[in-house]
Amino acid sequence: MKKRLRFSMSSCLVCLFCLPNIFTSGNGLIFAESQIDQSRAPALKDSALAAVSQPVSMSVQVLNCKAWGFCDVQPELRFSLTYLDYDGSDYVMHIQMGEKHYEFPSSPAEIEVSATGDDGVEVMYWVESATTGSIYGQDTFRMRYVQENNQSVFQLLGKQWEADIPSAALIWEIFPPVENFEDGWAKIIEDPDDLDTDVNYTLLAGRLIWDGIVIPDACGDSGLLANGAATTCGMEVAREKVIEWQNKHNQDIQEASLKALVPARLLKGVIGQESQFYAKWGLSEEYGLGMLTEHGVDMLLQWNEPYFFYKCSLVYGADYCEQGYLNITDDQRAVLISYIMKDIGTDDEYEVMAEALYASCVQTNYIVSYYTDEAPSDVADYETLWRISLGVYHAGFGCMSDAVLNAWDEDGDNLTWDNIATYLVGDCNSAIDYFDKVVNYSEE
């Protein structure tokens, strides 16, 4: 997100499904199950049906497990109807879990989840009017229920559970290993104190000495090296203040990460790597704790549609902003970029950086999908996708898209970071170990 991208592409990839009409048993039972295939489900988001008013909606909730994690009992899902504008019709709820199809002529309805296999299954649900045959409330999510290391793991990939899902897993439609979010860099942080670090940031110590915040009276050469970093003595004197400095905004980092759905530890590590928590380095065209540029904010607004719509609506109104970032004028884009850049140096800066990381994940989804013609989850693991995303933030879209394209041309089967890193050359070379540096700063 720091450098100008070599080119820009639309973030909108549309997948259209043309499926036959739904299966209806007509048996009138409260519960019926039959073995059928996905082709019996309705076409999702059919344009003709979307224009019809929705008298009912359908929702799903987990009864006895978390939406993501270990579950010691057999998971149960409850599907329910909500009447929005009741028209007197009788309604049948349909749920398709992989090849299993369920019908319920009454609400609510509960289903015990069966083992799915490692790849999980798609769950599609919808409501059919018994009077008119119209379809309402169509939605889908992915579900995985397997045994891992003698424990039952239950995982749901759906918008309604995005706060519980490991960061970016929903974007990439991937089921990360449980250990990725139980601890380490991908853990969902609920207590800001869990972000505490004690890194010896020698450049930060040097700036604190230079600014007079720390006085190293007992140190020779004023506790500073020629490059502005603290000497060993200067670091010892400044250590307490350095630890305080790097941890005083843990709550801001935690809240921003939860809102943007990115790992808090990675966000903190990015700050450590980019600025060592000192915002006034005076670098040309790079600003704040995350060393953001105007080009980076431009990419943030292009690829993070919810954030663009929120910020744009504050300036131009929701109706106008519905057309999207690429369809507003150049002058209006410039105003929005300036509007967001004003957050640099304030408590809102953490939100900007977190949303920029989210935008990088969306770009990663596009890069991998576009150049491999495969779903990201089919060709790369969770960590590799995050390595690409941090590479996008640090080195830019062009660097990472070229590397992914060349790595895929070489292998054509899966993407590994070792293969991708081979093609990060020249100005892109710094992306090779960027993820490792960020993680190192986030966990010390």
N, C-alpha and C positions, 0 to 999 in steps of 0.2 A: 504493500500500500504506500510505500515511501516514494517510489520512482514512477515516472510516467510509463504507462503501458505502451507497448509497441503498436498495439491496435486494440480496438474495443469491439465486442460482439454483444448481441442481444442476450440477456440472461433468461429469456423466455423460451423454454423447450416444451412444445405441446405434443402430447401423446393422445391420439384419438382411438377409441375402441369401438368397434362395430360388432356388437354381440346380438344374438337372437333374443326373442322374447323370454320372459322369466318362466320358470317351471312352477306350476300350481297343482298341488295334489288333489284338492277338492275333497279331502276325506273328512274334514270337519273335526279332526282330533285336536286336543289341546297341544299335543306334541307329536310331531312326525319327523322322521329322519329318512333320507334316501341317499344313495350313492349316485351323485351326478357330477358333471364337470363344470368348470367356470363358465362355459358358453351359455349356461342356463340363467346366469345372472343378467340383470338389465344393463344396457349401455350406460356407463357412468356419465352424469352431467349432460344428458341428451338435451340439445338446444330447445326442442319443442316442449319438453317437460319443464325445463328451467323457467319457461315463460309463464307456466301455470302457477297460480297462487298456492301456497303450501298450507293446507288445513291442519296438517299434523307434522311433527318432527319426531325423530327417533334418536335416543341416546344410549350410551353403554357405560357401565361402571364395573370396576373390579370389587368383588364382595369381601374376599378373605386374604388377599395378598397385596403387596405393593405392585405398582405397575411395572417396576423394573428391579429385579434382584432375586434373592433366594426366597423360596416359598416352601414351607414344610408340609403344606396340605395341598390337595388337588385344587387348582384355581377354579373359581366360578365367576362367570360374567353375567350381569343382569342387563337385559335390554328392555327399554321402556318407551312408551309413547307419550308425547305431550300434545294436547289438542290446542292448536293456535286459532283456528277459525272453523269450529266443528260444523260439518255440512250434513250430518245425519247418516253418513256412510258407515258401514262396517269395514274394519281394516284388518289386514293380515300382515304380521311382521315376518320378514324373511331374513335369515342369516345364513351366509355361505362361508364355511371355514374350510378352505382347501377344497376337497371333493365332497365334503359333507354339507348337506342342505337341511335347514330346519325351518319349520313354519309354526307360527303361533297366532291363533285368532284372538288372543287376549293379552293384555299387558298388566304387569311386567312378566317377563319370561327369563328363566335362569338356565344356563348351560354349563356343565362341568367340562373343563378343557382337557382334551386328550393330548398325549405326547405328539410333537410336531416334526421332530427331526431337526438337525442342526440349522438348516436354511429357513426354518419357520414356514408359516403359511400366510396367505392373504385372507383377511376376513372382510367380506362385503355384506352390508346390511341395508335394507330398504323396506318401505311400507307400500302395500298394494291395496287400493280401494276395491272391496268386494263388489261394489255397485258399478263403478265405472271402469275398473281395470287400470286406473291411473297410478303412476309410481311417484312416491314422495320420499324425502329424507334420505337419499342415497349417500353412503359414505363408505370408506374403507380404512383399514389399518393392517399392519403386519403383526404377527404374534409368533412367539417362540417359547416352547415349554420342553426342556430337555434335562437330562442328568449330566452334571459336570462335577467331577471330583466327589462323587457320592452325595451330591446335593442337588436338589431340584432348582432349576433356574427358570424364572418366568419373566418374559420381556415383551413389552408392547411398544410398537412404533406407530404413534398416532398423534395428531396435533393436540388432542385433549390431554395428553400426558407429557407434553414437551418439557415441562419443568422438572420432571422426574427422570428424563432420558439423558444419558451421557451426551455431553456437548457435541453438536453437529451430527450425531448418529441419525437423527431424523432427516437431515438434509441429504445424507448419503445413503439412507435406507440400509443401514448396517447394524448388525448385532455385535458390539464389541465384547471381548472376553470380560467376565465379571471383575477380574482383578484390575482392569483399567479404571474402574470407577469406585472400587472399594477403598482404594488408597492411591497415593501417587499423584502425578500431574493432572489426571483427568477427574479426580474426586470432586463431587459437588460439595462445596464448602458452605456449611450452615452457620458456623461460629467464626467470626473474623479473626479470633485469636489463633485459629488453625493455620493462618497465613503468616504467622510470625517467622522471620528469618533473622540470621545474624551474620550476614555476608560482610567480609572486610572490603568494602568498596574504597579503594585507595584514592581514586579520583574524587569521589564525593568527600572523603576526609580532607583532601587537599583544598577543595573549594570552601569547605567549612572553616578551615584555617585561614585561607586567603580572605574570606569575608569577615573574619574576626569573630565568628561564632564559637570557635575553639581557639584557645590561646596556649600554644605548646612552649611555655617558658623554659622547660628543662631540655628542650631539643636543640641541637645545633642546626644551622641553616634554616631556622624557623620551622623545622619539621616538614620542609617541602623539597621535592626533587626538582630538577630542571624542567621536567615535562608537566609540572603542576600537581603530580600525585604526591600523596603523603609519604614521608620516609617511614621506616619501621617505628621509630620513636613517635613520629607524628600520628601514625595510625593507632598506636597504643593510647595516646592522649585523647584522640578523637573517637575511639571505638564506641564508647557509651552513647555519644551523640549520633554516630552513624547508625547504630542499631535503632535508636529512637526514630531517626529520620526515615528509615526504610519501612518502618512499621506503623507510622502515625496515620496512614490513610488506608489501613487494611479494610476498614468497614466500607469505605467508598469503593474500593476494588471489588470486594465481595458483592456489594449491592449492584454494581455495574455489570458484573459477570453473570449474576442470576437474571438480570433483566435482559441481557443480550444473549443468554444461553451459550456462554463460552466458559472454559475452565478458568477459575479464579487464579489458580497457581500459574497457569501459562500467562495470563494477563500481567500478573506481578512480575513474572520472569522477563517478559518483554520490556517492561519499564526498567528493570535492572540492567538488561543488556543494552538498551538504547541510550539511557541517560544516567544510570546509577542514582536515580531519584533526585537528580538535580536538573532543574528545568531551564537554566539560564546559560547555556553553553555558547550562545551567540553564533550558531552555525547558519550559513546562508540557506534560506528557504526551508529549513527544518526547525520545527517548533515544538516546545513542550516536552513532557516526560516520555512520550512515544515517538518523538522526532517525526511528527506528521508533516506532510507537505500539502499544498493546495491540490496537487495532482492526486495525492492519496485520498483527500476528502472527496474529490470528483469521483473516484472509483467507489468510495464508500456509498455515495448517493446512487450510483448506477446499479450496484449489485445488492444493496440492502434495501429492498423496496419498502418494508414497514417503517424503517427509520427515515427514509426519504419522505414518505407520505406524512409522517408525524411532523417532521421539521417544516416541510413545505406548507402544510396546512396552517401552521402558526403564522406564516408570512403571507401566503396567497389564498388561503381558504381551501377546504377539503374538495369542493366541487372542481376547482381548477386543477388541483394536483392529481386527480384521478387519472389523468392522461399519461402520467409517468414522467420520469426525469428526462429521458431522451426526447420528449416531445414538448418541453417548455423551451423558451428562447435562450440563446446564449447569455444574454444579459441577466435573465432570471436565474440561470444556473450560477453565474458569478456572484449574484447577491446571496444565494443560498450557501455557497461555499464560504463566503465572508462571514455570514451569519453563524456558521458552525465553527469557523476558525476563532471566533471571539470566545468560544468556550475554553480554548487552550489557556491554561494558567488559572482556571477556576476549578471548583469541585466537580463541574460537569465534564471535565476533560477525561475522566476515567470512563464515562459512558461513551464518549466519542471513540476512544481506543478499543473498548469492548465491542462496539458495533462495527468498527473497522475489521476486527478479527472475524466477526460473524460474516461480513461481506467477503473476506478471503476464503472462508469455507464454501460459500456459494460459488465463488469463482473456481475453486478446486473441483466442485461438482461438475461445473461446465467443462473445464479443461479435460478431466478424465473421461467424461461421457462423450465429448466431441471427438477426441483423438483416438479413443479405443473402440467407440461404438458399442460400449458395454456399460452396465451399471457400475458405479464405483465399488460397490460391495462385492462384485464378482471378480474384480481384478486387483484389488489392493486391500491391505488390512487397515485397521483404524489408525494406528500410529503413522503409517505411511501417508495416509490422507491428511493427518494433522501436520506432518512434516512439509507436505506440499503447501498447505495453507499458510504456515508461518513463512515459507519461502516466498509466497505471493506477497505477504505483508512486507517482508524485508526487501526482496529483490525485484518484485514486480511480476505482473501477469506474463509479460513476454519471456522472461527468463524461465519461468516454470512451464509454460506451454511448450516452448521449444524442447526443454529437457524431457518432458513427458512424451511428446511426439517421437523424439529420437529413441528413447528407451523402449517405447512400444514397438517401433519399427524393428528394433533389434530382437526383442523377445516375442512379442505378439501373443503372449499367454497371460502374464501377470506383471504388475508393476511392483518392483522393489526399490527401496530407497538407494541401495547400492548402484543399481542400474541407472536410476534417474540422476544421481550425483555425478556420474561419469560425464554427463553432458552439461553440467553447470560450470562453465568456463568463463574466463575473462571477468567482466564486472559481475557476473552471476555467481562466481566462485564462493562468495561469502555466505551464500545460502546453504552450503553443504552441511556445516556444523551449527547452523543458527538454532535449530530446534534443541540440540544438545546443550548449547550455552544457556538458552532460556530455561530449560528444565533444571539445569544446575543452579541457576540463580533463584529458582522458585522453591527449592526444597532444602536449601542449606539453613 
